[in-house]
Amino acid sequence: MSRSVNHVASRARRKKILKRTRGYFGKRKNVWTVAVNSWEKGQQYAYRDRKAKKRNFRSLWITRINAGAREYGMSYSVLMGSLAKKNVALNRKALADLAMNNPEAFKAIVDLVK
C-alpha cells in the first residue's frame, strides 16, 4: 500500500511563511529554512520592541518636559514633584505635548506649581 502524505496542508504551511517573508532580501524571502528562521527571529524582535517602544517614548516625553521646564527656571524633577504635591493629574505624554505644541498652557502649569 502506498504512503499517504498530506501535501495540501504542508504546502499551505510553507506558503503561509513565504507570504509573510515576501519583502525580505535574498534567500530570506524564498528558501524555506532561511525564511522560517528569519521570520521567527523577526517575531522575537517584534515582541521585544513592543516593550522597548514604551520605554523609548517615556524617555522622549521626559526629555521634552525637562526642556520645557528649564525655559522657566525649573528642572524636570522639581516640576514633577510640585505637580504631585498640588495634585495635578497630568501624565507625561500630555505634559510633553503641551511643552512642544502649546507653550502658553505649559507656562500656566509651571506658574501654577511655582
C-alpha positions as CSV (number, residue, x, y, z in Angstrom):
1,M,0.0,0.0,0.0
2,S,1.3,3.4,-0.9
3,R,2.1,6.0,1.8
4,S,-0.4,8.9,2.1
5,V,1.1,12.3,2.7
6,N,-1.0,15.5,3.1
7,H,0.8,17.7,0.6
8,V,-2.0,20.2,0.6
9,A,-1.6,21.1,4.3
10,S,2.2,21.1,4.2
11,R,2.3,23.3,1.1
12,A,-0.2,25.6,2.7
13,R,2.1,25.9,5.8
14,R,5.1,26.8,3.7
15,K,3.2,29.2,1.6
16,K,1.9,31.0,4.7
17,I,5.5,31.6,5.9
18,L,6.8,32.5,2.5
19,K,4.0,35.0,2.0
20,R,5.0,36.7,5.3
21,T,8.6,36.9,4.2
22,R,7.8,38.4,0.8
23,G,9.7,41.7,1.3
24,Y,12.8,40.2,2.8
25,F,16.2,40.3,0.9
26,G,18.0,37.4,-0.7
27,K,17.3,33.9,0.4
28,R,15.3,35.1,3.3
29,K,12.3,35.5,1.0
30,N,12.3,32.3,-0.9
31,V,14.3,29.5,0.7
32,W,12.1,27.7,3.2
33,T,14.6,27.0,6.0
34,V,16.2,30.5,5.8
35,A,12.8,32.2,5.5
36,V,11.3,30.4,8.5
37,N,14.3,31.2,10.7
38,S,14.3,34.9,9.8
39,W,10.6,35.2,10.2
40,E,10.7,33.6,13.7
41,K,13.6,35.9,14.7
42,G,11.6,38.9,13.4
43,Q,8.7,37.9,15.6
44,Q,11.0,37.8,18.6
45,Y,12.2,41.3,17.8
46,A,8.6,42.5,17.4
47,Y,7.7,41.2,20.8
48,R,10.7,42.7,22.5
49,D,10.4,46.0,20.7
50,R,6.7,46.5,21.6
51,K,8.0,46.7,25.2
52,A,11.0,48.8,24.3
53,K,8.8,51.3,22.4
54,K,7.0,52.2,25.6
55,R,10.4,52.9,27.3
56,N,11.6,55.0,24.4
57,F,8.5,57.1,24.3
58,R,8.6,57.7,28.1
59,S,12.2,58.8,27.8
60,L,11.3,61.2,24.9
61,W,8.5,62.7,26.9
62,I,10.7,63.3,30.0
63,T,13.3,65.0,27.8
64,R,10.7,67.3,26.3
65,I,9.2,68.2,29.7
66,N,12.6,68.9,31.1
67,A,13.5,71.1,28.1
68,G,10.2,73.0,28.5
69,A,10.5,73.3,32.3
70,R,14.1,74.7,32.1
71,E,12.9,77.6,29.9
72,Y,11.0,78.7,33.0
73,G,13.8,78.1,35.5
74,M,12.7,74.7,36.8
75,S,14.1,71.2,36.4
76,Y,12.1,68.1,35.4
77,S,12.3,66.5,38.9
78,V,11.2,69.7,40.7
79,L,8.3,70.2,38.3
80,M,7.0,66.6,38.7
81,G,7.4,66.8,42.5
82,S,5.5,70.0,42.6
83,L,2.7,68.6,40.3
84,A,2.3,65.7,42.7
85,K,2.1,67.9,45.7
86,K,-0.5,70.1,44.1
87,N,-2.5,67.0,42.9
88,V,-2.3,68.0,39.2
89,A,-3.1,64.7,37.4
90,L,-1.4,65.3,34.0
91,N,0.6,62.4,32.6
92,R,4.0,62.8,30.9
93,K,2.5,62.3,27.4
94,A,0.1,65.2,27.9
95,L,2.7,67.4,29.5
96,A,5.2,66.8,26.7
97,D,2.6,67.6,24.1
98,L,1.8,70.9,25.9
99,A,5.5,71.7,26.2
100,M,6.0,71.2,22.4
101,N,2.8,72.4,20.9
102,N,1.2,74.8,23.4
103,P,3.9,76.7,25.4
104,E,1.4,79.1,26.8
105,A,-0.6,76.4,28.5
106,F,2.7,74.7,29.7
107,K,3.8,78.0,31.2
108,A,0.5,78.3,33.0
109,I,1.0,74.9,34.6
110,V,4.6,75.8,35.6
111,D,3.3,79.0,37.1
112,L,0.6,77.1,39.0
113,V,3.2,74.9,40.8
114,K,5.8,77.6,41.4
